[in-house]
C-alpha cells in the first residue's frame, strides 16, 4: 500500500500556531527573573469530501468555539461569482483562488503585501488547476475521501504544532481563511494519493534480489559523504516553459530568503511527491543524484539552501539539513569538544511570554506549550528575534555578553545545561515563561553514516518507483486536459 504521507501536511507552521495562543498570555506587571534587570526593548458531514468548496458541518466542527471577535470572517465580497479558470469545463472561482492565496500567506510566514501576493498568485492558480485535474481523475475512478480522514489529518496538524482546534480556527480567521479551504486542500491530496495507489501500488513489487542489489550499491557508497536533503521541484514539461519555471523558482527562493519556511513552501508548490513530507527526500550520497545537484550539495553547509538548479525534468531548490561523514570516520566525543571549565560569561538572548501576577494554571500550561513549540524551531538568536515578531505577546531581549554570576541561579543552571548555540528549556519565573538562547557559535556536530536495514531499503525502493509513476501519471492527465484561463 502507498505510504501514508498526507498526515505530514502540517501547513500551519509554528509561528502562526503560536500567534493563536499568545493572545491568551496576558501582559501585566512583571518582576524580572534576571538579577540585573534586562534593558527594555521596543520591541464536512460524514461522507465523501469531493468538492473544492466542501464546507464542514456541525459534526465536523463540534467542539470548536466561534472565531474570536478580533478575527475577521473570510472575505467573500467581489469573489463568489467570478471564474478565473475552467479545467475540463469545471470552474475555479476567484474566491477559490483568493482563499488559497490567503492560506499560503497565512501558513508560509510571508509578508502580507500586494507585491508578494502578485508573485504567488499565478503559482497558486496552477496548483489549483493541478488539484482540480487530480480530483477529477480520482472521482472518475470512484475514489472518495471521507470527512473522518480529513479530520484525522487536521488532528495530526494540531498535534505536531501543539495547537487546539480553537487556535487553528483563530489562526485561519485572522488571515481571513475559511477552514473549508484547508480541508479542501487536504482532501485533494488524499484523493490523489489514493488515485496513485489504486493505479500503481499493485503493480510495484520489490523483490529480494532488488533489495540485495540496492544494499550492495549502498555498501559501495558507504565510504562516501552522505547528505540529508529536502527538495522543491518545479517541472519543465516543454522547452518553452523553461524561462517561466525558472522565474517561478526564483520567486520561491526569494520568499524563503525573506523568511518563509522551506517545508511550507515545498508543501504548497513543489511538484514532487516529497511535497507531502515538506520536501524531505531523506539520505543521498555523493554521486547518487544528478551531477549538477551533487556538485551543489558539495559546496553547501548544513542549513543552507541552494539557488534554483536546472536538472532532469525541471528546476530544483535543495536544502541541506545534515551531512554524514563516511562509515568509519572517527567522531570526537561530544564531551571532549566542550570547554574544560565552565565559562564565566556568555552572549545570550531572552524571550519572555509575560503572564502577569498570579496567572491561572490553564494560562501557564498554554504558555508553556507555546514556548516548547518556539524552542523546537529556534536555531540561532536571529531566528529567535524574528519569531517574536510573529508571535503576538512575546518579547525579545538581546542581553549581549552576560556574566553568569549576575544571573539568577535558575537561569544560570538552564544556560549551563545548554550546548553552545542552543536554546534552554522554557521555565516559569515571576515575570512569565522564559526562554534563553545561547548566541555563541554552535559546535559542529559530526556524525558518520550507518547502513540501513533491509526493511528500510525495501520501503525506499517502493517509494522511488511509486514517485516516478505518480509524476508520469500527473504529466499524462495534464497533457490531456483542457484548461481555459479567464
VOPAGU-2260 file (C-alpha; in pm, 1 decimal, decimal comma):
REM VOPAGU-2260
SITE   aa  ch    i         X         Y         Z
SITE  UNK   A    0       0,0       0,0       0,0
SITE  UNK   A    1     116,6     350,7     -73,1
SITE  UNK   A    2     273,5     503,7     232,4
SITE  UNK   A    3      54,9     748,1     421,8
SITE  UNK   A    4     205,3    1089,5     364,3
SITE  UNK   A    5     -68,8    1346,3     389,6
SITE  UNK   A    6     -78,5    1333,9     766,5
SITE  UNK   A    7     251,7    1519,7     742,9
SITE  UNK   A    8      73,6    1815,1     583,8
SITE  UNK   A    9     147,2    2039,2     880,9
SITE  UNK   A   10      77,2    2351,0     680,3
SITE  UNK   A   11       1,7    2561,2     985,3
SITE  UNK   A   12     353,7    2648,6    1087,1
SITE  UNK   A   13     465,1    2707,7    1440,3
SITE  UNK   A   14     499,2    3084,2    1425,5
SITE  UNK   A   15     136,5    3118,4    1325,9
SITE  UNK   A   16      25,0    2838,2    1550,7
SITE  UNK   A   17     172,4    3030,1    1837,4
SITE  UNK   A   18       6,8    3356,5    1741,7
SITE  UNK   A   19    -327,8    3192,0    1807,3
SITE  UNK   A   20    -228,5    3100,4    2157,3
SITE  UNK   A   21     -30,2    3400,7    2271,0
SITE  UNK   A   22    -321,5    3646,9    2293,4
SITE  UNK   A   23    -432,1    3448,1    2597,0
SITE  UNK   A   24     -93,6    3519,2    2758,9
SITE  UNK   A   25    -196,1    3831,1    2943,1
SITE  UNK   A   26      58,7    4105,3    2978,6
SITE  UNK   A   27      86,1    4263,3    3319,2
SITE  UNK   A   28     327,4    4396,0    3577,1
SITE  UNK   A   29     647,6    4197,6    3560,9
SITE  UNK   A   30     925,5    4123,9    3807,6
SITE  UNK   A   31    1224,7    4021,7    3601,6
SITE  UNK   A   32    1386,2    3685,4    3675,5
SITE  UNK   A   33    1728,3    3835,8    3599,9
SITE  UNK   A   34    1924,4    3952,6    3897,2
SITE  UNK   A   35    2028,0    4254,2    3684,7
SITE  UNK   A   36    1720,9    4390,6    3502,3
SITE  UNK   A   37    1736,8    4345,2    3126,2
SITE  UNK   A   38    1711,7    4660,4    2915,2
SITE  UNK   A   39    1363,5    4716,8    2780,4
SITE  UNK   A   40    1317,5    4685,3    2408,6
SITE  UNK   A   41    1064,2    4815,8    2168,6
SITE  UNK   A   42    1041,3    4554,1    2075,5
SITE  UNK   A   43   -1784,1    1831,3     608,5
SITE  UNK   A   44   -2061,9    1591,8     713,5
SITE  UNK   A   45   -1991,5    1215,4     713,7
SITE  UNK   A   46   -1949,6    1100,8     358,8
SITE  UNK   A   47   -1718,5    1178,1      68,4
SITE  UNK   A   48   -1530,5    1501,9      53,3
SITE  UNK   A   49   -1525,9    1552,5    -318,8
SITE  UNK   A   50   -1574,9    1917,4    -388,6
SITE  UNK   A   51   -1331,6    2208,2    -374,9
SITE  UNK   A   52   -1593,1    2414,2    -194,9
SITE  UNK   A   53   -1692,0    2146,2      55,5
SITE  UNK   A   54   -1797,8    2304,8     382,3
SITE  UNK   A   55   -1759,0    2142,6     725,2
SITE  UNK   A   56   -2087,3    2076,2     903,1
SITE  UNK   A   57   -2173,2    2085,0    1270,1
SITE  UNK   A   58   -2041,3    1733,5    1328,6
SITE  UNK   A   59   -1706,3    1820,9    1175,7
SITE  UNK   A   60   -1674,3    2137,4    1377,4
SITE  UNK   A   61   -1812,4    2009,8    1705,7
SITE  UNK   A   62   -1600,8    2118,6    1996,2
SITE  UNK   A   63   -1480,6    2431,6    1819,8
SITE  UNK   A   64   -1558,7    2773,6    1953,7
SITE  UNK   A   65   -1669,9    3060,7    1736,9
SITE  UNK   A   66   -1394,6    3272,6    1584,9
SITE  UNK   A   67   -1251,7    3535,7    1813,8
SITE  UNK   A   68   -1417,5    3870,8    1784,6
SITE  UNK   A   69   -1089,8    4023,8    1668,8
SITE  UNK   A   70   -1057,2    3770,0    1386,7
SITE  UNK   A   71   -1244,4    3892,6    1077,7
SITE  UNK   A   72   -1450,8    3642,2     879,7
SITE  UNK   A   73   -1333,1    3523,1     537,3
SITE  UNK   A   74   -1382,5    3795,6     278,0
SITE  UNK   A   75   -1624,4    3681,2       9,6
SITE  UNK   A   76   -1700,1    4021,8    -138,6
SITE  UNK   A   77   -1648,6    4051,1    -515,2
SITE  UNK   A   78   -1523,9    3692,9    -545,9
SITE  UNK   A   79   -1809,4    3447,1    -533,6
SITE  UNK   A   80   -1943,3    3484,0    -888,8
SITE  UNK   A   81   -1617,0    3533,1   -1080,5
SITE  UNK   A   82   -1440,6    3246,3   -1258,7
SITE  UNK   A   83   -1065,1    3260,5   -1313,6
SITE  UNK   A   84   -1018,4    2927,7   -1496,4
SITE  UNK   A   85   -1205,1    2632,4   -1643,4
SITE  UNK   A   86   -1044,8    2290,4   -1605,7
SITE  UNK   A   87   -1220,6    2043,4   -1835,1
SITE  UNK   A   88   -1524,2    2276,7   -1808,8
SITE  UNK   A   89   -1512,2    2274,8   -1427,6
SITE  UNK   A   90   -1467,6    2623,5   -1277,9
SITE  UNK   A   91   -1209,6    2757,4   -1039,8
SITE  UNK   A   92   -1364,2    3065,3    -886,2
SITE  UNK   A   93   -1189,2    3385,6    -790,6
SITE  UNK   A   94   -1297,5    3305,6    -435,9
SITE  UNK   A   95   -1116,6    2968,4    -451,7
SITE  UNK   A   96    -801,7    3144,0    -569,3
SITE  UNK   A   97    -832,6    3429,8    -320,7
SITE  UNK   A   98    -879,5    3185,3     -33,0
SITE  UNK   A   99    -584,8    2964,4    -132,7
SITE  UNK   A  100    -356,2    3265,9    -167,7
SITE  UNK   A  101    -466,0    3372,8     180,7
SITE  UNK   A  102    -394,9    3021,7     312,1
SITE  UNK   A  103     -45,0    3026,4     162,5
SITE  UNK   A  104      22,6    3371,2     306,1
SITE  UNK   A  105    -102,9    3267,8     649,0
SITE  UNK   A  106      88,5    2940,3     669,0
SITE  UNK   A  107     412,6    3040,0     495,4
SITE  UNK   A  108     518,0    3335,5     709,7
SITE  UNK   A  109     521,6    3564,5     405,4
SITE  UNK   A  110     486,9    3943,5     427,0
SITE  UNK   A  111     125,4    4038,8     361,4
SITE  UNK   A  112     167,5    4291,2      82,6
SITE  UNK   A  113      38,6    4324,3    -277,6
SITE  UNK   A  114     377,6    4251,0    -434,4
SITE  UNK   A  115     415,3    3914,2    -262,7
SITE  UNK   A  116      52,8    3820,7    -334,7
SITE  UNK   A  117     102,3    3903,2    -703,2
SITE  UNK   A  118     412,8    3683,9    -718,5
SITE  UNK   A  119     246,0    3377,0    -574,6
SITE  UNK   A  120     -98,5    3421,1    -735,3
SITE  UNK   A  121      -6,4    3251,3   -1064,6
SITE  UNK   A  122     171,1    2966,8    -888,5
SITE  UNK   A  123    -127,7    2911,8    -661,3
SITE  UNK   A  124    -362,6    2912,8    -961,3
SITE  UNK   A  125    -150,3    2648,2   -1134,6
SITE  UNK   A  126    -157,9    2440,2    -817,2
SITE  UNK   A  127    -537,4    2468,4    -804,3
SITE  UNK   A  128    -555,8    2358,3   -1169,0
SITE  UNK   A  129    -339,6    2055,4   -1090,0
SITE  UNK   A  130    -554,5    1967,0    -788,6
SITE  UNK   A  131    -870,2    2002,1    -997,1
SITE  UNK   A  132    -730,5    1759,1   -1257,0
SITE  UNK   A  133    -620,2    1516,2    -987,7
SITE  UNK   A  134    -959,3    1538,8    -818,5
SITE  UNK   A  135   -1138,3    1473,4   -1149,4
SITE  UNK   A  136    -915,9    1171,9   -1214,0
SITE  UNK   A  137    -985,6    1030,8    -867,9
SITE  UNK   A  138   -1361,0    1080,1    -892,0
SITE  UNK   A  139   -1363,0     924,7   -1238,9
SITE  UNK   A  140   -1233,2     611,1   -1069,9
SITE  UNK   A  141   -1495,0     629,8    -790,1
SITE  UNK   A  142   -1235,9     732,0    -532,8
SITE  UNK   A  143   -1360,7     941,4    -242,3
SITE  UNK   A  144   -1230,3    1078,3      84,9
SITE  UNK   A  145   -1442,9    1089,4     397,9
SITE  UNK   A  146   -1457,1    1378,0     640,5
SITE  UNK   A  147   -1319,3    1138,5     903,1
SITE  UNK   A  148    -997,4    1103,2     702,3
SITE  UNK   A  149    -968,1    1479,6     666,3
SITE  UNK   A  150   -1037,4    1522,5    1037,8
SITE  UNK   A  151    -755,2    1281,5    1117,2
SITE  UNK   A  152    -508,0    1479,5     910,2
SITE  UNK   A  153    -617,8    1801,7    1075,0
SITE  UNK   A  154    -568,4    1639,7    1414,6
SITE  UNK   A  155    -215,6    1542,8    1307,6
SITE  UNK   A  156    -153,1    1908,5    1221,2
SITE  UNK   A  157    -281,3    2016,4    1560,6
SITE  UNK   A  158     -69,1    1760,9    1744,0
SITE  UNK   A  159     252,3    1844,9    1558,5
SITE  UNK   A  160     200,6    2217,0    1619,9
SITE  UNK   A  161      86,8    2186,0    1984,0
SITE  UNK   A  162    -243,7    2352,8    1896,6
SITE  UNK   A  163    -609,6    2315,6    1978,5
SITE  UNK   A  164    -885,9    2331,3    1720,3
SITE  UNK   A  165    -991,8    2668,6    1859,5
SITE  UNK   A  166    -642,8    2804,8    1799,5
SITE  UNK   A  167    -633,5    2669,4    1444,4
SITE  UNK   A  168    -964,2    2837,2    1365,7
SITE  UNK   A  169    -839,5    3164,6    1506,7
SITE  UNK   A  170    -513,6    3149,9    1307,7
SITE  UNK   A  171    -705,7    3091,8     986,0
SITE  UNK   A  172    -968,2    3352,9    1068,5
SITE  UNK   A  173    -703,2    3616,8    1128,7
SITE  UNK   A  174    -585,3    3552,6     773,7
SITE  UNK   A  175    -949,2    3561,3     653,2
SITE  UNK   A  176    -922,4    3193,4     556,1
SITE  UNK   A  177   -1224,7    2965,1     578,3
SITE  UNK   A  178   -1129,2    2635,1     738,0
SITE  UNK   A  179   -1305,1    2467,0     442,9
SITE  UNK   A  180   -1015,0    2588,8     226,6
SITE  UNK   A  181    -766,5    2393,1     437,1
SITE  UNK   A  182    -998,6    2090,8     438,3
SITE  UNK   A  183   -1030,0    2107,0      59,7
SITE  UNK   A  184    -652,7    2111,1      14,0
SITE  UNK   A  185    -606,5    1812,8     244,2
SITE  UNK   A  186    -890,6    1624,8      72,5
SITE  UNK   A  187    -734,7    1688,9    -270,9
SITE  UNK   A  188    -401,7    1543,9    -158,8
SITE  UNK   A  189    -569,2    1240,6      -6,0
SITE  UNK   A  190    -769,1    1183,1    -323,4
SITE  UNK   A  191    -456,3    1196,5    -539,3
SITE  UNK   A  192    -267,4     966,6    -303,0
SITE  UNK   A  193    -549,2     712,3    -328,5
SITE  UNK   A  194    -565,4     751,6    -707,1
SITE  UNK   A  195    -193,1     682,0    -744,0
SITE  UNK   A  196    -214,8     389,3    -503,0
SITE  UNK   A  197    -511,6     235,9    -688,2
SITE  UNK   A  198    -344,4     283,2   -1025,6
SITE  UNK   A  199       4,3     159,0    -944,1
SITE  UNK   A  200      53,7      13,1    -596,0
SITE  UNK   A  201     -48,4    -336,6    -706,6
SITE  UNK   A  202     199,1    -321,2    -994,3
SITE  UNK   A  203     504,1    -235,2    -787,8
SITE  UNK   A  204     675,1    -540,8    -643,2
SITE  UNK   A  205    1013,0    -514,1    -475,9
SITE  UNK   A  206    1191,8    -848,9    -494,6
SITE  UNK   A  207    1459,0    -976,8    -253,7
SITE  UNK   A  208    1709,5    -957,8    -540,4
SITE  UNK   A  209    1633,7    -588,5    -585,6
SITE  UNK   A  210    1686,1    -527,6    -215,8
SITE  UNK   A  211    2014,6    -723,0    -224,8
SITE  UNK   A  212    2133,6    -521,7    -523,0
SITE  UNK   A  213    2042,0    -192,1    -356,7
SITE  UNK   A  214    2214,8    -291,3     -32,6
SITE  UNK   A  215    2525,5    -380,9    -232,6
SITE  UNK   A  216    2510,0     -45,4    -410,6
SITE  UNK   A  217    2470,8     138,5     -77,9
SITE  UNK   A  218    2762,9     -59,1      65,9
SITE  UNK   A  219    2977,3      60,0    -224,9
SITE  UNK   A  220    2892,7     416,8    -128,2
SITE  UNK   A  221    2935,9     378,8     247,0
SITE  UNK   A  222    3280,3     534,4     227,3
SITE  UNK   A  223    3136,0     849,0      67,7
SITE  UNK   A  224    2982,6    1156,3     229,0
SITE  UNK   A  225    2604,4    1133,4     269,1
SITE  UNK   A  226    2355,0    1419,1     279,9
SITE  UNK   A  227    2010,4    1456,5     438,3
SITE  UNK   A  228    1824,6    1667,0     183,7
SITE  UNK   A  229    1491,4    1835,6     121,9
SITE  UNK   A  230    1383,0    1949,3    -224,5
SITE  UNK   A  231    1143,1    2172,6    -410,2
SITE  UNK   A  232    1085,2    2053,6    -766,6
SITE  UNK   A  233     915,4    2253,1   -1042,5
SITE  UNK   A  234     877,3    2054,0   -1366,7
SITE  UNK   A  235     953,1    2185,5   -1714,0
SITE  UNK   A  236     718,9    1989,8   -1942,2
SITE  UNK   A  237     816,7    2170,7   -2264,1
SITE  UNK   A  238    1122,7    2378,7   -2361,2
SITE  UNK   A  239     902,5    2685,7   -2396,7
SITE  UNK   A  240     822,9    2671,9   -2024,4
SITE  UNK   A  241    1184,0    2688,0   -1909,6
SITE  UNK   A  242    1214,0    3064,5   -1855,5
SITE  UNK   A  243     878,8    3088,0   -1677,2
SITE  UNK   A  244     953,3    2794,1   -1444,4
SITE  UNK   A  245    1293,1    2942,3   -1363,2
SITE  UNK   A  246    1126,1    3271,1   -1270,1
SITE  UNK   A  247     876,0    3083,5   -1051,6
SITE  UNK   A  248    1161,9    2903,0    -877,6
SITE  UNK   A  249    1346,4    3230,0    -821,9
SITE  UNK   A  250    1031,1    3379,7    -670,0
SITE  UNK   A  251    1008,4    3088,1    -426,3
SITE  UNK   A  252    1375,2    3127,7    -341,8
SITE  UNK   A  253    1329,2    3498,0    -263,8
SITE  UNK   A  254    1025,6    3422,4     -46,4
SITE  UNK   A  255    1224,6    3172,4     158,7
SITE  UNK   A  256    1515,7    3413,6     190,4
SITE  UNK   A  257    1261,5    3663,4     324,6
SITE  UNK   A  258    1163,8    3417,6     597,6
SITE  UNK   A  259     912,5    3172,1     450,3
SITE  UNK   A  260     986,3    2821,6     587,2
SITE  UNK   A  261    1122,8    2573,3     331,4
SITE  UNK   A  262     887,8    2294,4     440,9
SITE  UNK   A  263     576,4    2504,5     398,3
SITE  UNK   A  264     678,0    2632,2      53,6
SITE  UNK   A  265     760,5    2274,8     -50,4
SITE  UNK   A  266     418,1    2151,4      61,8
SITE  UNK   A  267     240,4    2429,3    -123,8
SITE  UNK   A  268     435,6    2446,1    -450,7
SITE  UNK   A  269     669,4    2150,4    -509,1
SITE  UNK   A  270     551,1    1910,4    -778,9
SITE  UNK   A  271     736,6    1611,5    -637,7
SITE  UNK   A  272     558,3    1353,2    -419,8
SITE  UNK   A  273     803,4    1454,6    -148,4
SITE  UNK   A  274     596,4    1775,2    -115,1
SITE  UNK   A  275     363,0    1599,1     129,2
SITE  UNK   A  276     667,3    1547,4     354,9
SITE  UNK   A  277     776,3    1909,4     332,4
SITE  UNK   A  278    1018,0    1818,6      51,3
SITE  UNK   A  279    1206,5    1556,6     253,8
SITE  UNK   A  280    1387,1    1308,8      25,4
SITE  UNK   A  281    1595,8    1159,6     303,2
SITE  UNK   A  282    1951,1    1039,0     268,0
SITE  UNK   A  283    2159,5    1054,6     -51,1
SITE  UNK   A  284    2531,4    1010,4    -104,5
SITE  UNK   A  285    2791,0    1157,2    -337,7
SITE  UNK   A  286    2706,5    1067,1    -695,7
SITE  UNK   A  287    2359,3     930,6    -625,3
SITE  UNK   A  288    2183,2    1239,4    -758,3
SITE  UNK   A  289    2235,9    1406,7   -1094,2
SITE  UNK   A  290    2588,5    1556,5   -1115,3
SITE  UNK   A  291    2465,8    1916,6   -1109,7
SITE  UNK   A  292    2272,1    1850,2    -786,2
SITE  UNK   A  293    2560,4    1663,2    -622,3
SITE  UNK   A  294    2804,2    1939,5    -717,7
SITE  UNK   A  295    2582,8    2194,6    -546,1
SITE  UNK   A  296    2547,5    1983,6    -228,5
SITE  UNK   A  297    2925,8    1951,1    -202,9
SITE  UNK   A  298    2951,4    2331,2    -174,9
SITE  UNK   A  299    2684,0    2366,8      92,5
SITE  UNK   A  300    2690,3    2363,7     469,6
SITE  UNK   A  301    2410,5    2214,5     683,5
SITE  UNK   A  302    2119,5    2458,2     699,5
SITE  UNK   A  303    2199,2    2621,8     365,4
SITE  UNK   A  304    1961,9    2640,9      68,3
SITE  UNK   A  305    2065,5    2625,8    -296,0
SITE  UNK   A  306    1957,4    2859,1    -576,6
SITE  UNK   A  307    1733,4    2701,2    -845,4
SITE  UNK   A  308    1927,0    2427,7   -1028,2
SITE  UNK   A  309    1831,3    2307,7   -1376,8
SITE  UNK   A  310    1838,6    1929,3   -1382,9
SITE  UNK   A  311    1647,7    1635,0   -1528,1
SITE  UNK   A  312    1282,7    1727,0   -1572,0
SITE  UNK   A  313    1291,6    2078,9   -1431,3
SITE  UNK   A  314    1429,5    2304,5   -1159,8
SITE  UNK   A  315    1529,6    2200,4    -807,6
SITE  UNK   A  316    1588,5    2400,2    -491,6
SITE  UNK   A  317    1777,1    2195,9    -232,5
SITE  UNK   A  318    1800,9    2235,6     145,0
SITE  UNK   A  319    2094,7    2055,2     307,3
SITE  UNK   A  320    1972,9    1952,9     651,4
SITE  UNK   A  321    2259,6    1731,8     761,5
SITE  UNK   A  322    2593,5    1597,5     642,3
SITE  UNK   A  323    2711,2    1248,4     738,3
SITE  UNK   A  324    3073,4    1150,2     708,5
SITE  UNK   A  325    3182,2     815,1     556,3
SITE  UNK   A  326    3148,1     493,8     756,4
SITE  UNK   A  327    3439,8     451,5     993,5
SITE  UNK   A  328    3503,2     823,6    1041,0
SITE  UNK   A  329    3629,9     883,3    1391,9
SITE  UNK   A  330    3375,8    1101,1    1567,4
SITE  UNK   A  331    3508,5    1320,3    1851,4
SITE  UNK   A  332    3338,3    1264,4    2181,8
SITE  UNK   A  333    3083,4    1538,8    2243,4
SITE  UNK   A  334    3215,4    1595,9    2593,2
SITE  UNK   A  335    3568,2    1631,9    2458,8
SITE  UNK   A  336    3455,6    1925,6    2244,6
SITE  UNK   A  337    3320,2    2114,7    2545,2
SITE  UNK   A  338    3544,9    2361,3    2730,4
SITE  UNK   A  339    3726,7    2206,8    3026,2
SITE  UNK   A  340    3591,0    2473,6    3260,7
SITE  UNK   A  341    3252,6    2643,3    3270,1
SITE  UNK   A  342    3250,8    2987,9    3105,4
SITE  UNK   A  343    3218,9    3295,8    3323,5
SITE  UNK   A  344    3016,9    3489,3    3065,0
SITE  UNK   A  345    2808,3    3407,4    2755,9
SITE  UNK   A  346    2629,9    3602,0    2482,5
SITE  UNK   A  347    2259,9    3546,3    2549,0
SITE  UNK   A  348    1916,2    3632,3    2416,2
SITE  UNK   A  349    1593,0    3604,4    2607,9
SITE  UNK   A  350    1232,0    3554,6    2507,3
SITE  UNK   A  351     959,2    3634,4    2755,8
SITE  UNK   A  352     593,6    3535,8    2741,6
SITE  UNK   A  353     454,9    3766,3    3012,5
SITE  UNK   A  354     178,4    3621,7    3226,7
SITE  UNK   A  355     111,3    3885,9    3486,9
SITE  UNK   A  356      75,2    3820,3    3859,5
SITE  UNK   A  357     -89,7    3502,2    3985,8
SITE  UNK   A  358    -172,9    3355,8    3642,9
SITE  UNK   A  359    -427,7    3073,0    3637,7
SITE  UNK   A  360    -294,8    2721,4    3578,4
SITE  UNK   A  361    -453,3    2678,7    3229,2
SITE  UNK   A  362    -284,3    3002,6    3116,7
SITE  UNK   A  363      54,9    2881,0    3238,5
SITE  UNK   A  364      11,6    2541,5    3070,8
SITE  UNK   A  365     -86,4    2704,9    2741,7
SITE  UNK   A  366     210,4    2942,6    2752,4
SITE  UNK   A  367     448,9    2653,3    2826,6
SITE  UNK   A  368     318,3    2465,2    2521,6
SITE  UNK   A  369     375,9    2773,8    2311,8
SITE  UNK   A  370     725,8    2814,2    2448,7
SITE  UNK   A  371     812,6    2449,5    2380,8
SITE  UNK   A  372     695,5    2486,5    2020,8
SITE  UNK   A  373     903,5    2802,3    1983,9
SITE  UNK   A  374    1210,6    2631,0    2127,8
SITE  UNK   A  375    1188,6    2348,5    1874,1
SITE  UNK   A  376    1216,3    2599,1    1587,5
SITE  UNK   A  377    1487,5    2829,5    1724,8
SITE  UNK   A  378    1823,8    2761,6    1562,8
SITE  UNK   A  379    2000,8    3095,7    1621,2
SITE  UNK   A  380    1945,2    3419,1    1810,6
SITE  UNK   A  381    1846,0    3586,7    1482,4
SITE  UNK   A  382    1575,2    3324,8    1433,8
SITE  UNK   A  383    1458,3    3383,0    1790,5
SITE  UNK   A  384    1426,0    3755,4    1725,2
SITE  UNK   A  385    1226,8    3702,8    1404,5
SITE  UNK   A  386     999,8    3455,1    1579,7
SITE  UNK   A  387     898,9    3704,1    1845,8
SITE  UNK   A  388     799,7    3944,6    1569,4
SITE  UNK   A  389     546,3    3687,4    1454,1
SITE  UNK   A  390     432,7    3558,2    1791,7
SITE  UNK   A  391     195,2    3811,9    1938,7
SITE  UNK   A  392     260,7    3885,0    2304,1
SITE  UNK   A  393     619,8    3759,8    2314,8
SITE  UNK   A  394     911,0    3994,2    2383,7
SITE  UNK   A  395    1273,0    3959,8    2266,3
SITE  UNK   A  396    1571,4    4087,9    2466,2
SITE  UNK   A  397    1925,9    4091,7    2329,7
SITE  UNK   A  398    2127,4    4062,7    2651,1
SITE  UNK   A  399    2475,0    4079,2    2498,7
SITE  UNK   A  400    2763,4    3920,8    2682,7
SITE  UNK   A  401    2623,6    3838,1    3026,8
SITE  UNK   A  402    2827,4    3746,6    3332,5
SITE  UNK   A  403    2680,4    3423,8    3464,4
SITE  UNK   A  404    2734,0    3541,4    3819,2
SITE  UNK   A  405    2485,1    3822,2    3754,7
SITE  UNK   A  406    2208,8    3578,1    3661,3
SITE  UNK   A  407    1967,8    3411,1    3896,0
SITE  UNK   A  408    2054,8    3052,4    3987,0
SITE  UNK   A  409    1757,6    2925,8    3786,9
SITE  UNK   A  410    1870,5    3097,5    3466,4
SITE  UNK   A  411    2237,6    3013,2    3520,4
SITE  UNK   A  412    2160,9    2643,9    3560,2
SITE  UNK   A  413    1937,9    2640,9    3248,7
SITE  UNK   A  414    2203,9    2813,5    3037,6
SITE  UNK   A  415    2491,7    2592,9    3150,8
SITE  UNK   A  416    2291,5    2278,7    3066,5
SITE  UNK   A  417    2254,4    2406,0    2709,3
SITE  UNK   A  418    2503,5    2345,1    2429,5
SITE  UNK   A  419    2674,0    2639,1    2254,7
SITE  UNK   A  420    2429,1    2797,0    2010,5
SITE  UNK   A  421    2141,2    2606,2    2172,4
SITE  UNK   A  422    1815,0    2700,2    2340,0
SITE  UNK   A  423    1742,3    2620,1    2702,9
SITE  UNK   A  424    1424,1    2450,2    2818,0
SITE  UNK   A  425    1147,5    2702,7    2890,8
SITE  UNK   A  426    1068,1    2763,7    3255,9
SITE  UNK   A  427     829,0    2974,1    3460,4
SITE  UNK   A  428     953,8    3274,4    3652,6
SITE  UNK   A  429     780,5    3558,8    3831,7
SITE  UNK   A  430     780,3    3751,9    3501,7
SITE  UNK   A  431     621,8    3476,3    3291,5
SITE  UNK   A  432     754,3    3196,0    3074,4
SITE  UNK   A  433    1123,1    3239,0    2993,1
SITE  UNK   A  434    1332,8    3102,2    2705,0
SITE  UNK   A  435    1707,1    3167,6    2697,5
SITE  UNK   A  436    1916,4    3125,7    2382,7
SITE  UNK   A  437    2292,4    3099,5    2371,7
SITE  UNK   A  438    2429,6    3319,9    2094,7
SITE  UNK   A  439    2779,5    3171,0    2095,7
SITE  UNK   A  440    2889,6    2965,5    1799,3
SITE  UNK   A  441    2744,7    2615,5    1789,2
SITE  UNK   A  442    2989,4    2327,4    1784,7
SITE  UNK   A  443    2951,9    2144,9    1452,0
SITE  UNK   A  444    2802,8    1803,7    1508,3
SITE  UNK   A  445    2997,6    1539,5    1322,6
SITE  UNK   A  446    2814,5    1215,5    1253,9
SITE  UNK   A  447    2900,1     911,7    1044,1
SITE  UNK   A  448    2677,6     724,2     800,5
SITE  UNK   A  449    2522,1     394,2     910,4
SITE  UNK   A  450    2398,7     123,1     676,0
SITE  UNK   A  451    2017,4      99,2     650,8
SITE  UNK   A  452    1818,6    -217,0     725,0
SITE  UNK   A  453    1658,0    -439,2     458,3
SITE  UNK   A  454    1313,6    -309,1     551,4
SITE  UNK   A  455    1426,7      49,5     510,9
SITE  UNK   A  456    1576,7     -24,5     170,8
SITE  UNK   A  457    1265,2    -207,4      54,3
SITE  UNK   A  458    1046,2      85,1     157,9
SITE  UNK   A  459    1276,1     330,9     -16,2
SITE  UNK   A  460    1271,8     134,5    -341,8
SITE  UNK   A  461     892,9     113,3    -330,9
SITE  UNK   A  462     857,0     486,8    -274,5
SITE  UNK   A  463    1100,9     570,4    -554,6
SITE  UNK   A  464     906,8     362,7    -805,4
SITE  UNK   A  465     568,4     495,3    -691,2
SITE  UNK   A  466     700,2     853,5    -706,2
SITE  UNK   A  467     823,5     810,4   -1062,6
SITE  UNK   A  468     490,1     659,2   -1168,9
SITE  UNK   A  469     297,7     936,5    -992,6
SITE  UNK   A  470     493,2    1203,7   -1180,6
SITE  UNK   A  471     419,0    1031,0   -1510,9
SITE  UNK   A  472      52,2     990,9   -1419,5
SITE  UNK   A  473      23,7    1360,6   -1333,6
SITE  UNK   A  474     202,8    1461,9   -1654,6
SITE  UNK   A  475     -32,0    1248,8   -1863,8
SITE  UNK   A  476    -352,2    1397,1   -1719,9
SITE  UNK   A  477    -213,6    1747,3   -1770,2
SITE  UNK   A  478    -136,4    1677,4   -2136,0
SITE  UNK   A  479    -491,9    1559,7   -2196,0
SITE  UNK   A  480    -654,1    1847,2   -2007,7
SITE  UNK   A  481    -847,9    2140,3   -2147,5
SITE  UNK   A  482    -762,4    2445,9   -1937,1
SITE  UNK   A  483    -909,0    2786,5   -2018,2
SITE  UNK   A  484    -797,7    3096,9   -1829,1
SITE  UNK   A  485   -1047,8    3379,6   -1783,8
